Amino acid sequence: MEDVSGEANDLEGDTGWDLIGEASLEPFTVSKRLSGLGSLMGSPLLGGSCLPSLDGEELSFIKVLISFSTDPHPELFSGDTDGDDDSLILKVEAILSGDLDGECGDVGSWSSDILVRCQARSFGHDSVVCVCNATHCDLPGPSPDPTPDRYTVITSTRSGLRFHTTTPHLVDSPTPGGVMLKVATLSPQQTMTGFGSSFTDAATITTHNLSPEAQDHLIRSYFGPEGLEYDLVRVPIAGTDFSTRPYSYMDDHHHQDLDDFALSTEDIEHKLPLLRRALEISERPLRVLASPWSPPAWMKTNGKLINNGQLLPDMWHQWALYLVRFLQEYEAAGVTVWGITTQNHPFTDQVAWNSCFWTPENKRDWLKLHLGPTLKEAGLQHLRVLVGDDTRNNIDVFRIFSWFLEQAELYAINIIQTSNHHVTGWIDWNFALNTEGGPNWAESPTDAPIIIDAEKDEFYKQPMYYAMGHFSKYVPAGSVAVPSWIETDPTGGETTLIEKDIHTAAFIHPNCHLVVVILNRGEDEHVVNYLTDLGNYVSVKVSARSIQTLLVAREERQHVHPTYKYTYEAQQDSEHC
């Protein structure tokens, strides 16, 4: 057990805290660190009647959570407590051993996690990564909801801030010289399905090269309530280029029946265990989307898994049965698939890895005559079937797509642009890769939000990870996109450089508050003002080369039942939340 008692004073005034192993705190250190705790003993913050007194009790182990608060307690820390900067609250849970003589009963002795900040490391590029390992990892933690007099600002910057969180007061007037943010909150657009990433062979094999403790930090970083809270997962059906080999589930069996169908070692030992872990720790409903790359080679015109080819006409029904069998096998293994795409890159010609080319007409007929009826016969008619799983220049209309980008700003601008043009979800490619950008049998390495160095048992959260989190954590499934824009010239004149630098996307959260993501791609800081529907103003400094998420309270126009809120009918009602 690690003794961190000597680090007690390091907690003051910092942001970006997260979990670090087990920690034992000596009674004297705890007593010193929690000076002033007695004045809070009756507060719900500290458990109320569960903590009747510290006098005469023996302190055993302590669990703490550092979080930003709209109601700071200056008696806990001597640092800034004005609520506009880095004010912190110490939340204490079950710190006593033995019988508490209260409602909580005997909690016994236990040890728990201490929150730590991002460990920044530079690899010589224009920003830093955050290093995680078996004993520590930075996480954003719970997201504080806005209040009628305060809003929440979460900031990540090229200069090194990562989910830096403040809760400034709303003000009575805009800051002079600032630009105006406009949000059409009464013009709801699409309902969001969510954000997520892909459980490829490469990502899951590489993750399993970490120690169990580091693996857990990585999965929590994406799916835990203290992490990015992804609510979408894409899983390939059999192999892709991001595998160690090209394969299908029936490579050696040229039979019309599926008696020899078998999931691969990659599924059983890597993808499924991590999927089950993500499902276990996620507090949001996690939707799993499956995508095929290629039918078995013997079902195709070119007799190969790679280099496109097409599905043989007499294999159309067999291929539908194959996909249904995959869905059933995953269900039996504890992972229920929410939706399926009909083919990865179906309209892209000359692909050098697992692939299968379709014409739009053939895809239409196969869906109508084979896949649809086969799903219904298997009792899977509830499954979502998505088409157009391709690059954006090859499709006219799409609902959820995966897309790889190399830089955090490009992630953000892509999500902003697509969210402003009726896309409901955004699924990234590999959630993690090794330091060579793989493994990848096709020798086409790429980047990922998390890079794993298995030899050091550590992984690196790149700026892309935080860019994704500025959306995924604060825009859950069920949020509704609304139009937003920056206005510098109220007469609608020529677009200024500021408007070209600053990009926005806005959403109404299912809890009714407003979420605005602001990307500043310019080299100058700007002040952005926003007139809330409560009649006061948000006035926020947007740093150069930064991504910010704003959470702003709204007037509750109507109490809407959760089963109705954000349905199609609710979107047509201008008075809904």
Disulfide bonds with the S-S distance in Angstrom:
Cys50-Cys104 1.75
Cys118-Cys130 2.02
Cys132-Cys137 2.22
Cys512-Cys577 1.68
